[in-house]
Structure formats: structure tokens, C-alpha cells
Amino acid sequence: MASWILISGGSVIDGTGAQPVGNCSVLVKDDEIVAVGVDVGDEEVPRGDPLTNGGSEQQPDRRDFASDGERELIDEIEELSATTRSE
């Protein structure tokens, strides 16, 4: 039996520079995002599986969706940015 979390009524920021999309839901199965959008709900959760309803504002770290090489690049950019700001 899977564990499900439904985070409803928030704005989704995809990190591409596009405008946030309001009134969205995010459905998570175990530790994996399985659906995002304005039409996402609990109908995708099998009957009998536990469902937790979550809050409205979540912002995952970009590292959560990055490969190992991308994580290293993100770390380097953030380090360079922090060094530049402090000079």
C-alpha cells in the first residue's frame, strides 16, 4: 500500500521563469511527485490507501529534481554568487 500526500490550493512555480500557476495541487506517492495541476485531486489515490492533505505553499529545492552533475553546477553557481555579493 502506497502513502499519498495531496497539497492543494497553492501556486506552483516551475523554476523556468514562467508566471506562477495559482490554485494548483501536487500529488505525491511515497516520495515521488506523480501529478501537478489545477485539475489534480484525490481521485487518483486507490481506495484504502492512506491520504494526507497538506498545506498550500511548498517550494522544493532545485536540487531535489537535479542530477548529480546539475547539483554540482547549482552549488558552484550559488557559491560564486555568494562570493560576488560579499565583495
QUIBEL-V725651 format. One record per helix or strand of 3 or more residues. SS is the DSSP state (@ for helix, = for strand). FROM is the first residue (numbers start at 1). TO is the last residue. If there is no record, write none. Layout:
[[SS FROM TO] [SS FROM TO]]
This chain:
[[= 3 12] [= 21 29] [= 32 37] [@ 42 44] [= 50 54] [@ 62 65] [@ 68 86]]
